[in-house]
Amino acid sequence: MNLPDRVDVVEVCPRDGFQIVKDFIRTEDKIEIIKKVIDAGVKFIEITSYVHPKWVPQMADAGDVVDAVKGYAEGKDVELIALVPNKVGAVKAFEAGLDWITYVVSASESHNMKNINRTIEQSFAELEEICAIKADTRIRLAIATTFGCPFGEEVPVERVIDMAKRGLELGVGKVVLADTIGIANPVQVKSIIGKVKEQVDVELLGVHLHDTRGMGLANTYVAVTEGIRYFESAVGGLGGCPFAPGAAGNIATEDMINMFHSMGVETGVAMDRIFEAVSLVREKVNSPVVSHMANVCRI
Ligand code: ZN
């Protein structure tokens, strides 16, 4: 089965989950939810993104969220991440002293243009500039649409491999293969990870899988048997898909850790504390919770 004793969970609800929620979530509520996730033992958490509020109004309070959470995380075994779309955002994240930034480049030229208004080449030119000034903050390169593009553009695995290698050469510390629209299937996940790891150290890889079509956990299982040890998920299964309103979102953290724990794979995350975060999400965030475990346990 090739199952490890332990994997890392990267909580992304405060960024990927919250960013498409229309009603503004109060800053203090975001902070409370993030604190619950930290208390649950999650080691990596993406807490916000430094995007222009014109594009993502929900993230307008990035600076306040980072300040509060940084204070709370002090001395705890947790690494804080913020997503940045460009160098302006990266500089803000570096100044704030975050542990990591996530820099997104799409493996689909049309999706990269639509998402960040740049060609892949332009995105890498900016990544090079960002890497040159990163100081102590580490960089995660998220390769969006690794498993498929919403505009039907073919995404050759060779391009994903080239992008991963190029990022690592520039000094990126982690490459996250993202199924941005939740279209991946287990056979494809096995094939793509299998090919990428022939040329990139699998320990430097992570996956960001969505459950849009109900294949999130099956894909997670295949990824772990292929050697991936770094998995992104969102409490309450928030996240949705900007191209499919109402669709299921990221894999719910509680479903993912339940699967790992039942297979004997440790995550270091306490289910009961994650449930506290889910309850808070239900109470404070105007977005449906899409989670098997929260239903089973009546959270
Ligand atoms: Zn996502």
Residues whose N, C-alpha, C, O or C-beta is under 5 A from the ligand:
A	BS01	ZN	D16 T180
